[in-house]
Amino acid sequence: MFSKLIYLFILRLQMREILENNSKFRRVVYSKLDANIVPSHKELLMMVRVVCKNAVEKLVNHHVYPTFEEKKELAIRIIDTFPLLKNTKVAENAPDYSYFFWKNGGKNPGVEHTGLIQSHLRNACKNILPENKKFVHKRKLNTVTNVSPETIEKAQAIGCVDPVPVNFHAIMKGMAEAHDLLLMLLREKKRVHDILSIFPHFKTFNGVMVSIYLRICILMFVNAIQNSQIQKAYERMNPNYNKSSHIKQFLSRGLMLEDDNFNGVHDDHLRGCLRIFLVLGQRGTSKTIGIESLPVEEQLVAPLVRWIPKHDTSLAEQLAKYVGINLVQKVQPHIITDGEHYYIYLQGEILDCGKSSLQAIDVFFKSFCVFGVAVPAAVRKVIELFEVVAYKTKSNGSTQGVNHLAVKFSKSLSAEASDTDSD
C-alpha cells in the first residue's frame, strides 16, 4: 500500500513537471491550477497537447498506437495530479476523468471513445500516411472531379437568375446543364438545405423544377404549372418515367375507396390520395410525433399531410414557427396546407407548391428521389403505388397490398384509355 502511494506521488510529480517545463502552459499551472481555478477549455486543450506529446510522436513517427488502457491511465493521472479538474466531468454518472477520456462516451460498445485525449490523438492520425494506418476507413469516392468547373459555374450563374416567367426556360435549360452537379451532391448525401443553396430554383415556380429536372430531353415549350424543376429532375433521374402519367385520373380512383372518410376535405385530388393512403395502411410504422391533439382523421394521415388552421398571424409567421417546432421534433417530410395553399416540409425547408393539390402531391412524392431523402415507412406504400401505376418507374411494389391495388387501378385506367381512343 505504501509503495503504491509512493508510485502515485512520483506520477503526479512527473505530470506536473511535464506541464511546468512547457513555457506556454507554465503560467496556467501557477495562475489557475495552483489557485484552485479550473482553466478554460482552450487551456485544457493545450494541457492535453503537452501531456500527449510523446504519444503523438510515437503514433506519427513509429505508428505505435496508444492502447485504451494507456489513454485512460493518462486521463486518471491528470485528475490525480490536479483533483480540482474532477469538476470538469461531463455528466453526473460519468467518471471524474471523463472530460479527458471516456470509454464509448458512456454509451454502448462500438461507439467511439470521447474526451480531449481521444480527440487529440484521432486528429494526429491524419498525419499518418494511409498505408501506415492501423485502421483504414473505406475512402469516399471523390466525385468532385466528375463535375467540370464549367458545370459548377453554370449552376452558380443560373442560381442568381430572377425566378420570373420570362426566365423560366433559361432556368430550366441551365439546371438541366448542371444536372451532374446535383447527382454529385446526392452521391455525397448532402442535406436538402445544402442542395437548395446551390439550386435555389427548386423552390421557385411552385416547385415545378423538381419534377422536370430528371428528363433527358428538355422540352422548350412547357406549361410551368405542369412541369416543375423538381418534376424535371425526377424525369431526368428516371429515364423510363411515364411522361404521360395521368395523375388526375389515378387519384380519382381513390375517391371510390373508403367513401365514408375525409368527406370534409373539399379538394377531390387530395381526398382521393388520402383514401388511397388509408386503404394501403401503415402497419409496423412508428408513432407519428406531435399529432396527439389532432382530430382522429387528421392523425391517420399526418405522415402524408397536415393542416395549418386559419389564424390571425400571417401565413409566413405560422410557417416559420412550424419549421422551428418540427426541426426540434425531427418530423418526417409531409405536405402542409391551409385548405387553399399547399407546401412541402422537407428537412426544415418549405417548398411552395401553389394552390394545386395535384402539384403538391406530385412534387412531394418525387422530392425524395430528387433530394436523396429516405422515404419514411409511413408513406412508402402510397409512393410505391404511384411509381408502379402512374410514374411506371417500377414494375411492382414490395407488398401484396400495393400490388393488388396497382392491378386494380391499372385495369381501370387502361379501360378508360381504350374508351378514349375508340372515341
Phi, psi and chi 1 to 4 in degrees:
 res  aa     phi    psi   chi1   chi2   chi3   chi4
   1 MET       -  -44.2 -179.9   66.6 -179.8      -
   2 PHE   -64.7  -41.4 -177.9   69.8      -      -
   3 SER   -64.8  -34.0   59.8      -      -      -
   4 LYS   -67.1  -39.6 -176.1  176.9 -179.4 -180.0
   5 LEU   -64.4  -39.3  -70.8  173.5      -      -
   6 ILE   -63.0  -42.6  -66.5  176.4      -      -
   7 TYR   -61.3  -44.2  173.7   70.6      -      -
   8 LEU   -66.1  -37.1  -69.2  174.0      -      -
   9 PHE   -63.9  -40.5  178.3   71.7      -      -
  10 ILE   -65.2  -41.9  -67.3  172.5      -      -
  11 LEU   -61.6  -40.3  -70.6  179.1      -      -
  12 ARG   -64.9  -42.0  -71.0  173.2 -174.7  168.4
  13 LEU   -61.5  -39.9  -74.6  177.7      -      -
  14 GLN   -65.6  -44.3  -70.5  175.9  -18.0      -
  15 MET   -61.4  -46.0  175.4   66.7   68.4      -
  16 ARG   -65.3  -40.4 -175.0  179.8  178.9   90.6
  17 GLU   -63.5  -40.4 -175.9  179.5   -2.4      -
  18 ILE   -60.1  -43.7  -70.0  171.0      -      -
  19 LEU   -72.9  -38.1  -66.7  170.4      -      -
  20 GLU   -68.2  -29.7  -76.3 -179.3  -28.6      -
  21 ASN   -74.7  -12.6  -73.6  -20.6      -      -
  22 ASN   -90.1  115.7 -176.7  -82.6      -      -
  23 SER   -60.5  -33.3   57.7      -      -      -
  24 LYS   -75.1  -36.5  -68.6 -177.2  178.2  179.8
  25 PHE   -89.8  -14.3 -164.3   77.6      -      -
  26 ARG   -55.4  -40.9 -174.7 -176.8  -55.7  135.7
  27 ARG   -61.3  -36.7  177.0 -175.0   56.9   80.6
  28 VAL   -66.9  -38.1  179.5      -      -      -
  29 VAL   -60.5  -48.4  174.0      -      -      -
  30 TYR   -77.2  -42.3  -61.5  148.0      -      -
  31 SER   -83.8  -22.0   64.5      -      -      -
  32 LYS  -122.0  -59.4  -69.5 -163.3  172.9 -179.8
  33 LEU   -61.6  -44.1  -69.3  171.0      -      -
  34 ASP   -72.1  -20.6  -73.4   -8.6      -      -
  35 ALA   -94.5   10.9      -      -      -      -
  36 ASN    63.3   37.6 -149.7   33.4      -      -
  37 ILE  -117.4  128.6  -59.9  171.9      -      -
  38 VAL   -72.0  124.5  175.6      -      -      -
  39 PRO   -63.1  164.4  -20.9   33.4      -      -
  40 SER   -72.1  167.7   66.9      -      -      -
  41 HIS   -58.7  -42.7  175.5   73.4      -      -
  42 LYS   -61.7  -39.5 -174.1  176.1 -179.4  180.0
  43 GLU   -70.1  -35.5  -69.6  166.6  -25.0      -
  44 LEU   -69.3  -32.7  -68.2  175.7      -      -
  45 LEU   -62.4  -41.0  -77.7  172.6      -      -
  46 MET   -63.3  -40.9 -171.0 -164.9  -54.0      -
  47 MET   -57.6  -45.7  170.7 -167.5  -91.3      -
  48 VAL   -64.7  -39.5  167.9      -      -      -
  49 ARG   -61.8  -37.6  -75.4 -163.3  -64.9  -89.1
  50 VAL   -69.0  -49.6  173.0      -      -      -
  51 VAL   -74.9  -17.5  -60.9      -      -      -
  52 CYS   -97.5    5.1  -72.5      -      -      -
  53 LYS   -55.6  -48.0 -175.7  179.1  178.8  180.0
  54 ASN   -65.3  -40.9  -71.0  -23.1      -      -
  55 ALA   -63.5  -38.8      -      -      -      -
  56 VAL   -67.9  -40.4  169.4      -      -      -
  57 GLU   -61.7  -42.9  -72.3  178.6   -5.6      -
  58 LYS   -64.6  -38.1  -70.7 -179.2 -179.0  178.5
  59 LEU   -67.7  -48.5  177.5   62.1      -      -
  60 VAL   -77.6  -42.3  174.9      -      -      -
  61 ASN   -87.4  -31.6  -61.8  -32.0      -      -
  62 HIS  -120.7   -0.3  -54.1  -72.0      -      -
  63 HIS    58.9   35.2  -43.0  131.2      -      -
  64 VAL   -97.4  111.2  177.8      -      -      -
  65 TYR   -84.6  132.2  -75.7   72.9      -      -
  66 PRO   -65.9  142.3   22.9  -32.1      -      -
  67 THR   -79.6  168.7   65.0      -      -      -
  68 PHE   -57.3  -45.7  162.1   79.5      -      -
  69 GLU   -63.6  -37.0  -69.0  -61.8  -24.5      -
  70 GLU   -67.3  -40.8  -73.3  172.2  -22.8      -
  71 LYS   -66.9  -41.1  -70.8 -176.9  -79.1 -170.5
  72 LYS   -65.5  -43.2  178.7 -178.8  174.7 -178.2
  73 GLU   -61.8  -38.4  177.3   63.2   27.6      -
  74 LEU   -64.9  -41.4 -174.4   56.2      -      -
  75 ALA   -63.8  -41.4      -      -      -      -
  76 ILE   -64.7  -39.9  -66.9  173.2      -      -
  77 ARG   -62.9  -36.7  -78.3  176.0   58.5 -172.0
  78 ILE   -61.8  -44.8  -69.3  173.6      -      -
  79 ILE   -69.2  -40.4  -61.5  -61.0      -      -
  80 ASP   -63.0  -36.6  -75.6  -15.1      -      -
  81 THR   -74.4  -37.1  -53.4      -      -      -
  82 PHE  -130.3   81.1  -56.0  102.9      -      -
  83 PRO   -54.6  -23.4  -25.5   35.1      -      -
  84 LEU   -56.0  -30.3  164.5   72.5      -      -
  85 LEU   -75.2    0.0  -63.2 -179.2      -      -
  86 LYS   -61.7  -26.3  -70.0  179.5 -178.9  180.0
  87 ASN   -67.6   -8.6  -64.3  -33.6      -      -
  88 THR   -90.1   -2.7   62.0      -      -      -
  89 LYS   -56.3  142.3   73.3  174.6 -176.1  175.1
  90 VAL   -80.5  -17.3  -62.0      -      -      -
  91 ALA  -154.6  162.3      -      -      -      -
  92 GLU   -60.3  -38.6 -167.4   63.6   35.7      -
  93 ASN   -91.2    5.3   61.8  -25.3      -      -
  94 ALA   -86.7  154.7      -      -      -      -
  95 PRO   -66.7  158.7   21.0  -31.3      -      -
  96 ASP   -58.4  -28.7  -68.0  -23.0      -      -
  97 TYR   -94.2    9.8   53.2   83.1      -      -
  98 SER   -62.1  -25.0   57.8      -      -      -
  99 TYR   -65.6  -26.5 -167.4   79.8      -      -
 100 PHE   -99.9  -33.2  -61.3   93.5      -      -
 101 PHE  -163.8  133.8 -175.2   77.1      -      -
 102 TRP  -145.1  121.8 -165.8   10.0      -      -
 103 LYS   -59.2  121.6 -178.5  179.7  179.3 -179.8
 104 ASN    55.5   18.6  -55.4  126.1      -      -
 105 GLY    61.9   22.9      -      -      -      -
 106 GLY    78.3   10.4      -      -      -      -
 107 LYS  -109.1 -159.1  -61.0  177.7 -179.1  177.0
 108 ASN   -73.6  157.4  -62.0  -34.1      -      -
 109 PRO   -57.3  144.3  -25.8   35.4      -      -
 110 GLY   102.1  -22.8      -      -      -      -
 111 VAL   -82.0  139.9  177.5      -      -      -
 112 GLU   -63.3  145.6 -173.0  179.7    6.8      -
 113 HIS   -64.1  157.4  -53.1  -46.2      -      -
 114 THR  -125.7  175.5   58.8      -      -      -
 115 GLY   114.5  161.9      -      -      -      -
 116 LEU   -62.7  -37.0  -61.5 -172.8      -      -
 117 ILE   -65.9  -47.0  -67.7  172.8      -      -
 118 GLN   -59.7  -45.5  177.1   70.3   16.5      -
 119 SER   -63.3  -42.5  -61.9      -      -      -
 120 HIS   -65.4  -43.5 -179.1   58.0      -      -
 121 LEU   -69.7  -35.7  -66.2  173.1      -      -
 122 ARG   -64.5  -41.4 -177.2 -174.6   60.2 -133.1
 123 ASN   -66.0  -32.7  -69.5  -24.5      -      -
 124 ALA   -65.9  -28.3      -      -      -      -
 125 CYS   -62.4  -21.3  -71.5      -      -      -
 126 LYS   -66.0  -18.5  -64.2  176.4 -178.2  177.2
 127 ASN   -89.5    2.4  -61.9  -42.8      -      -
 128 ILE   -96.1  136.0  -56.3  175.6      -      -
 129 LEU   -61.7  144.2  -65.6  173.8      -      -
 130 PRO   -52.4  -39.7  -26.6   34.4      -      -
 131 GLU   -69.5  -15.4   58.8  -92.2   25.0      -
 132 ASN  -102.1   -2.0  -65.4  -33.3      -      -
 133 LYS   -76.2  143.0  -73.2 -173.9  176.5 -178.8
 134 LYS   -75.0  -39.7 -176.7  177.8 -179.4 -178.5
 135 PHE  -118.1  119.1  -55.3  103.7      -      -
 136 VAL  -115.8  116.7 -179.7      -      -      -
 137 HIS   -79.6  148.8  -64.4  -75.1      -      -
 138 LYS   -59.7  124.4 -175.0  176.8  179.5 -179.2
 139 ARG   -73.1  135.5 -173.5  174.0 -179.5  178.1
 140 LYS   -72.5  142.4  -66.9 -177.7  179.1  178.6
 141 LEU   -64.2  130.4  -66.6  175.9      -      -
 142 ASN   -84.8   86.7 -174.8    8.0      -      -
 143 THR   -84.3   -4.4   55.5      -      -      -
 144 VAL   -61.7  -35.8  176.0      -      -      -
 145 THR   -68.5  -14.0   55.5      -      -      -
 146 ASN   -79.0  -10.0  -65.0  -25.2      -      -
 147 VAL  -113.1  124.0  177.7      -      -      -
 148 SER   -72.9  154.4   66.4      -      -      -
 149 PRO   -57.7  -33.3  -24.5   34.1      -      -
 150 GLU   -62.4  -38.5  -69.1   78.7   12.4      -
 151 THR   -65.5  -42.7  -59.2      -      -      -
 152 ILE   -63.9  -43.0  -63.2  173.8      -      -
 153 GLU   -63.5  -38.0  -70.4  172.5    5.0      -
 154 LYS   -62.9  -43.1  170.1   63.4   72.2  172.8
 155 ALA   -63.6  -42.2      -      -      -      -
 156 GLN   -64.7  -41.1  -68.3  172.6  -23.5      -
 157 ALA   -68.4  -43.8      -      -      -      -
 158 ILE   -70.5  -27.3 -150.7   66.6      -      -
 159 GLY   -67.6  -20.1      -      -      -      -
 160 CYS   -91.9   -5.6  -63.5      -      -      -
 161 VAL   -75.9  135.6  175.2      -      -      -
 162 ASP   -64.7  132.9  -69.7  -25.3      -      -
 163 PRO   -80.6   67.0   30.7  -34.4      -      -
 164 VAL  -111.2  157.1  -66.9      -      -      -
 165 PRO   -51.3  -38.4  -29.3   36.5      -      -
 166 VAL   -65.7  -21.7   70.8      -      -      -
 167 ASN   -97.6    3.3  -68.2  -27.1      -      -
 168 PHE   -56.8  -50.9  177.9   79.4      -      -
 169 HIS   -67.6  -35.2  -66.8  -62.8      -      -
 170 ALA   -65.0  -41.9      -      -      -      -
 171 ILE   -65.0  -43.8  -68.7  171.5      -      -
 172 MET   -59.4  -45.4 -179.7  177.2   67.4      -
 173 LYS   -67.0  -42.9 -176.8  179.0  178.7 -178.7
 174 GLY   -63.5  -40.3      -      -      -      -
 175 MET   -68.4  -34.2  -70.1 -173.0   68.6      -
 176 ALA   -65.4  -38.6      -      -      -      -
 177 GLU   -70.3  -23.6  -68.6  173.7   -7.9      -
 178 ALA   -97.7   15.9      -      -      -      -
 179 HIS   -57.6  -37.6  178.4   63.5      -      -
 180 ASP   -61.3  -31.3  -73.5  -14.5      -      -
 181 LEU   -67.0  -39.9  179.3   57.5      -      -
 182 LEU   -61.2  -44.7  172.4   63.8      -      -
 183 LEU   -61.6  -37.6  -64.7 -179.5      -      -
 184 MET   -63.9  -43.3 -177.5 -164.1   77.6      -
 185 LEU   -63.1  -37.3  -64.4  173.2      -      -
 186 LEU   -69.1  -40.4  -66.8  177.7      -      -
 187 ARG   -63.2  -32.5  -75.1 -165.3  -66.6  -92.3
 188 GLU   -85.3    4.7  -66.2 -177.6  -12.3      -
 189 LYS    55.9   43.8  -59.1 -173.4 -176.2  -58.0
 190 LYS   -70.3  149.5  -64.0  -64.9 -175.2 -177.3
 191 ARG   -75.4  162.5  -70.4 -177.2   59.6   80.0
 192 VAL   -56.0  -41.3  173.6      -      -      -
 193 HIS   -58.1  -42.2  174.3   78.3      -      -
 194 ASP   -67.3  -40.1  -60.2  -37.9      -      -
 195 ILE   -65.8  -42.4  -65.2  174.4      -      -
 196 LEU   -68.7  -26.3  -70.7  176.5      -      -
 197 SER   -68.8  -26.0   66.5      -      -      -
 198 ILE   -94.1  -36.0  -62.3  172.5      -      -
 199 PHE  -119.2   71.3  -66.1  102.2      -      -
 200 PRO   -64.4  -19.4   24.7  -34.9      -      -
 201 HIS   -76.4   -2.8  -68.3  -61.1      -      -
 202 PHE   -65.6  -18.9  -84.9  139.6      -      -
 203 LYS  -101.1    0.8  -63.9 -179.4   73.7  171.8
 204 THR  -105.4  173.3   61.1      -      -      -
 205 PHE    53.0   41.4  -61.6  105.7      -      -
 206 ASN    56.1   35.3  -67.3  -19.9      -      -
 207 GLY    77.5   10.2      -      -      -      -
 208 VAL   -63.0  -31.5  172.5      -      -      -
 209 MET   -70.7  -17.4  -66.1  -67.6  173.4      -
 210 VAL   -69.4  -40.6  176.4      -      -      -
 211 SER   -78.4  -30.9    5.5      -      -      -
 212 ILE   -83.0  -16.1  -53.8  177.8      -      -
 213 TYR   -58.8  -26.1 -162.0   78.3      -      -
 214 LEU   -85.4   -4.3  -55.4 -174.0      -      -
 215 ARG   -73.7  138.3 -173.5  174.8  -62.8  174.0
 216 ILE   -76.0  -41.7  -66.0  177.5      -      -
 217 CYS   -96.5  131.1  -60.8      -      -      -
 218 ILE   -87.8  124.2  -58.9  172.5      -      -
 219 LEU   -88.6  116.6  -58.1  178.2      -      -
 220 MET   -79.4  -17.7  -64.0  -52.2  -65.2      -
 221 PHE  -120.0   96.6  -59.8   99.6      -      -
 222 VAL  -133.7  160.2  -69.5      -      -      -
 223 ASN   -89.7  126.2 -178.1  -67.0      -      -
 224 ALA   -61.5  -27.8      -      -      -      -
 225 ILE   -77.1  -30.2  -60.8  -57.1      -      -
 226 GLN   -87.7  -26.0  -64.9  174.9  -20.0      -
 227 ASN  -123.1   87.0  -60.7  -58.6      -      -
 228 SER   -85.0  164.7   76.8      -      -      -
 229 GLN   -63.4  -34.0  -68.4  -63.6   -1.2      -
 230 ILE   -68.0  -41.1  -67.9  177.8      -      -
 231 GLN   -65.0  -39.2  -69.9  160.2  -22.9      -
 232 LYS   -61.4  -43.5  -73.4  178.4 -177.7  -66.6
 233 ALA   -62.0  -42.7      -      -      -      -
 234 TYR   -61.2  -43.4 -174.8   85.2      -      -
 235 GLU   -65.4  -37.6  -67.9  168.8   22.4      -
 236 ARG   -68.4  -32.8 -159.4 -179.7  -56.3  -81.1
 237 MET   -78.8  -20.2  -69.5  174.7  174.5      -
 238 ASN  -125.9   84.3  -64.5  -84.5      -      -
 239 PRO   -57.5  -24.9  -23.7   34.1      -      -
 240 ASN   -90.2   11.6   59.6  -27.8      -      -
 241 TYR   -60.3  137.6  169.1   73.8      -      -
 242 ASN   -79.7   97.2  176.7   26.2      -      -
 243 LYS   -67.4  -17.5  -63.4  172.9 -173.6  176.1
 244 SER  -103.5   27.9   59.7      -      -      -
 245 SER   -60.9  127.9   57.8      -      -      -
 246 HIS   -96.3   78.7  -56.8  -66.5      -      -
 247 ILE   -64.0  -36.8  -59.2  173.1      -      -
 248 LYS   -60.8  -47.2 -171.4 -179.4  -64.2 -174.8
 249 GLN   -66.6  -35.3  -68.1   86.9  -29.4      -
 250 PHE   -61.9  -47.2  173.4   82.4      -      -
 251 LEU   -69.2  -28.9  -69.7  173.2      -      -
 252 SER   -64.3  -27.5   68.3      -      -      -
 253 ARG   -64.2  -30.0  -63.5  -40.9 -173.7 -101.8
 254 GLY   -67.1  -24.3      -      -      -      -
 255 LEU   -65.9  -21.5  -66.4  172.7      -      -
 256 MET   -84.2   -6.5  -62.5 -177.4  -72.3      -
 257 LEU   -98.5  145.4  -54.0  171.1      -      -
 258 GLU    44.6   52.6  -59.2  -75.3  -17.5      -
 259 ASP   -68.2   -1.5   55.3    8.2      -      -
 260 ASP   -92.5   -4.6  -69.5  -27.3      -      -
 261 ASN  -107.2  146.9  -68.3  -63.4      -      -
 262 PHE    60.8   31.0  -51.5  111.6      -      -
 263 ASN   -66.9  -17.7  -69.7  -38.5      -      -
 264 GLY   -78.1  -11.7      -      -      -      -
 265 VAL   -85.4  111.7  177.1      -      -      -
 266 HIS   -78.1  -25.0  -59.4  -61.4      -      -
 267 ASP   -76.7  119.9 -173.6  -78.8      -      -
 268 ASP   -62.4  -42.6  -69.2  -20.9      -      -
 269 HIS   -63.8  -45.9  -57.3  136.6      -      -
 270 LEU   -65.9  -41.8 -178.7   57.6      -      -
 271 ARG   -62.8  -39.7 -173.0  165.2   69.0 -105.9
 272 GLY   -63.3  -41.7      -      -      -      -
 273 CYS   -64.6  -41.2 -174.1      -      -      -
 274 LEU   -64.6  -37.6  -63.8  179.5      -      -
 275 ARG   -70.3  -36.7  -72.3  179.1  177.4  176.5
 276 ILE   -62.0  -46.7  -67.5  170.8      -      -
 277 PHE   -57.7  -41.8  177.3   78.6      -      -
 278 LEU   -68.3  -40.8 -166.9   62.2      -      -
 279 VAL   -64.9  -42.2  166.7      -      -      -
 280 LEU   -68.3  -29.7  -70.6  173.7      -      -
 281 GLY    71.9  173.7      -      -      -      -
 282 GLN  -143.1   50.6   43.9  174.0  -40.9      -
 283 ARG   -64.1  144.8  -68.2 -173.7 -177.4   88.7
 284 GLY    80.1    3.8      -      -      -      -
 285 THR   -93.3  157.9   60.2      -      -      -
 286 SER   -75.6  161.7   58.1      -      -      -
 287 LYS   -66.3  135.1 -174.3  177.9  179.3 -178.7
 288 THR   -74.8  135.1  -55.0      -      -      -
 289 ILE   -80.2  141.4  -60.8  171.6      -      -
 290 GLY    74.2   28.6      -      -      -      -
 291 ILE  -121.1    6.0   65.0  169.0      -      -
 292 GLU   -59.3  -31.0  -63.4   78.8    7.2      -
 293 SER   -90.0   -1.7   60.8      -      -      -
 294 LEU   -79.5  157.0  -61.7  177.5      -      -
 295 PRO   -59.5  157.1  -22.8   32.5      -      -
 296 VAL   -56.2  -46.1  174.5      -      -      -
 297 GLU   -61.5  -40.1  -83.3 -164.5  -16.5      -
 298 GLU   -69.6  -33.2  -69.5 -171.1   27.7      -
 299 GLN   -63.3  -38.9  -72.8 -170.9   36.3      -
 300 LEU   -62.3  -35.5  -70.5  173.0      -      -
 301 VAL  -110.6   11.2  -64.4      -      -      -
 302 ALA   -55.9  -33.0      -      -      -      -
 303 PRO   -65.4  -18.9  -22.8   35.0      -      -
 304 LEU  -103.3  -46.8  178.0   61.2      -      -
 305 VAL  -147.0  144.8   61.4      -      -      -
 306 ARG  -133.5  146.5  -59.6 -168.2 -171.9 -173.4
 307 TRP  -102.1  137.0  -78.1  -96.3      -      -
 308 ILE   -97.6  120.4  -65.1  179.3      -      -
 309 PRO   -67.7  153.2   24.8  -33.0      -      -
 310 LYS   -61.8  138.2  -61.9  -70.6 -176.0  179.9
 311 HIS  -148.2  160.1 -155.7  -85.4      -      -
 312 ASP   -70.0  -33.3  -67.7  -23.0      -      -
 313 THR   -71.8  159.5   57.4      -      -      -
 314 SER   -67.4  156.1   67.8      -      -      -
 315 LEU   -63.1  -35.8 -171.9   58.2      -      -
 316 ALA   -61.0  -42.2      -      -      -      -
 317 GLU   -65.8  -41.4  -72.1 -178.2   60.7      -
 318 GLN   -62.9  -41.5  -70.9 -173.7   67.7      -
 319 LEU   -67.2  -38.8  -72.0  172.8      -      -
 320 ALA   -62.3  -43.6      -      -      -      -
 321 LYS   -66.4  -39.4 -176.6  177.6 -180.0 -178.6
 322 TYR   -59.8  -45.7 -170.7   90.1      -      -
 323 VAL   -62.2  -44.6  168.4      -      -      -
 324 GLY   -58.5  -45.6      -      -      -      -
 325 ILE   -65.8  -45.4  -66.6  171.7      -      -
 326 ASN   -71.6  -29.0  -76.2  -81.0      -      -
 327 LEU   -64.5  -42.8  -94.3  177.4      -      -
 328 VAL   -63.4  -42.4  171.6      -      -      -
 329 GLN   -83.9   -3.4  -63.7 -179.1  -19.7      -
 330 LYS    54.3   51.1  -63.3 -177.4  178.8  178.7
 331 VAL   -75.5  142.0  172.9      -      -      -
 332 GLN   -70.7  158.8  -61.7  -78.2   14.6      -
 333 PRO   -57.7  146.7  -24.8   35.0      -      -
 334 HIS  -165.5  170.9   56.1  -87.1      -      -
 335 ILE   -89.1  144.1  -62.9  169.2      -      -
 336 ILE  -121.3  140.6  -49.6  167.3      -      -
 337 THR  -150.2  151.1 -178.9      -      -      -
 338 ASP  -105.1   13.6   61.2   -4.5      -      -
 339 GLY    98.5  -16.0      -      -      -      -
 340 GLU  -126.4  -41.9  -63.3  177.3    0.0      -
 341 HIS  -111.5  148.2 -148.3  105.8      -      -
 342 TYR  -124.0  140.1  -66.0   87.2      -      -
 343 TYR  -135.5  164.6  -55.9   86.9      -      -
 344 ILE  -121.7  130.2  -68.3  170.3      -      -
 345 TYR   -97.9  121.8  172.8   81.4      -      -
 346 LEU  -144.4  103.3 -167.8   68.9      -      -
 347 GLN    51.3   47.5  -71.8 -172.8   -5.5      -
 348 GLY    82.1    2.1      -      -      -      -
 349 GLU  -107.7  147.9  -62.7  -70.2  -23.7      -
 350 ILE  -113.9  121.3  -64.1  -70.2      -      -
 351 LEU  -103.1  122.8  -54.6 -178.3      -      -
 352 ASP   -82.9  121.1 -172.0  -18.2      -      -
 353 CYS  -110.2   13.2  -65.8      -      -      -
 354 GLY    72.5 -151.5      -      -      -      -
 355 LYS  -102.4   11.0  -65.7 -171.8  175.8 -176.8
 356 SER  -100.9  115.4  169.1      -      -      -
 357 SER   -65.6  -33.8   63.6      -      -      -
 358 LEU   -60.6  -45.4 -159.6   64.3      -      -
 359 GLN   -61.8  -45.0  177.1   84.4   -5.7      -
 360 ALA   -63.2  -45.5      -      -      -      -
 361 ILE   -62.7  -46.5  -67.0  167.0      -      -
 362 ASP   -62.3  -49.4 -171.5   37.3      -      -
 363 VAL   -65.0  -38.9  171.0      -      -      -
 364 PHE   -59.9  -49.4  175.8   62.5      -      -
 365 PHE   -65.2  -33.2  -70.4  162.9      -      -
 366 LYS   -81.9  -21.1  -69.1  173.3  178.4  175.5
 367 SER   -62.7  -31.3  -67.2      -      -      -
 368 PHE   -62.2  -42.0  -66.3   99.8      -      -
 369 CYS   -69.9  -46.6  173.0      -      -      -
 370 VAL   -64.8  -39.3  172.7      -      -      -
 371 PHE   -99.7    3.7  -66.6  113.4      -      -
 372 GLY    65.7   32.3      -      -      -      -
 373 VAL   -95.2  135.4  176.3      -      -      -
 374 ALA   -63.7  136.2      -      -      -      -
 375 VAL   -75.7  123.6  178.1      -      -      -
 376 PRO   -60.7  144.6  -21.0   32.3      -      -
 377 ALA   -56.9  -33.7      -      -      -      -
 378 ALA   -65.1  -29.6      -      -      -      -
 379 VAL  -110.6    6.9  -63.0      -      -      -
 380 ARG   -62.2  -40.4 -166.6  171.5  -62.7  148.0
 381 LYS   -67.6  -44.4  -69.2 -179.8 -176.7  178.2
 382 VAL   -68.2  -34.9   69.1      -      -      -
 383 ILE   -67.8  -40.7  -68.2 -179.9      -      -
 384 GLU   -60.6  -40.0  -86.0 -166.8   -7.4      -
 385 LEU   -61.8  -42.4 -174.8   64.5      -      -
 386 PHE   -61.3  -43.7  -96.2   72.2      -      -
 387 GLU   -64.8  -34.2  -69.1  170.8  -24.1      -
 388 VAL   -79.6  -48.0  173.7      -      -      -
 389 VAL   -90.3  -48.7 -179.6      -      -      -
 390 ALA   -89.6  -56.1      -      -      -      -
 391 TYR   -77.6  -28.6  -56.5  153.8      -      -
 392 LYS    57.7   36.5  -61.7 -170.5 -175.2  -58.1
 393 THR   -91.2   -8.4   54.2      -      -      -
 394 LYS  -132.5  149.2  -74.4 -175.3  177.5  179.7
 395 SER   -85.6  -26.9   55.9      -      -      -
 396 ASN  -159.1  163.0   56.0  -88.1      -      -
 397 GLY   -88.7  179.8      -      -      -      -
 398 SER   -96.2   -4.4   59.1      -      -      -
 399 THR  -130.1  157.1   66.5      -      -      -
 400 GLN   -63.6  -38.6 -173.0  175.9   -1.0      -
 401 GLY   -61.3  -43.2      -      -      -      -
 402 VAL   -64.2  -47.0  170.2      -      -      -
 403 ASN   -65.0  -37.8  -69.1  -33.3      -      -
 404 HIS   -64.1  -46.1  174.8   73.8      -      -
 405 LEU   -70.3  -32.6 -156.4   55.3      -      -
 406 ALA   -62.4  -43.9      -      -      -      -
 407 VAL   -63.0  -43.9  170.8      -      -      -
 408 LYS   -62.3  -46.8 -173.5  175.5  179.3  179.4
 409 PHE   -67.9  -41.5  -82.0   19.6      -      -
 410 SER   -62.0  -42.4  -64.8      -      -      -
 411 LYS   -62.5  -42.5  -73.7 -179.2  178.6  179.0
 412 SER   -65.3  -43.8  175.9      -      -      -
 413 LEU   -67.7  -37.9  -69.8  167.6      -      -
 414 SER   -64.7  -42.0  -63.7      -      -      -
 415 ALA   -62.5  -41.1      -      -      -      -
 416 GLU   -65.7  -40.7 -178.5  179.2  -36.4      -
 417 ALA   -64.2  -41.2      -      -      -      -
 418 SER   -66.3  -36.0   61.7      -      -      -
 419 ASP   -64.6  -39.7  -70.1  -17.8      -      -
 420 THR   -65.7  -40.3  -56.6      -      -      -
 421 ASP   -65.1  -39.7  -68.0  -20.4      -      -
 422 SER   -67.4  -27.8   62.5      -      -      -
 423 ASP   -70.4      -  -67.9  -18.2      -      -
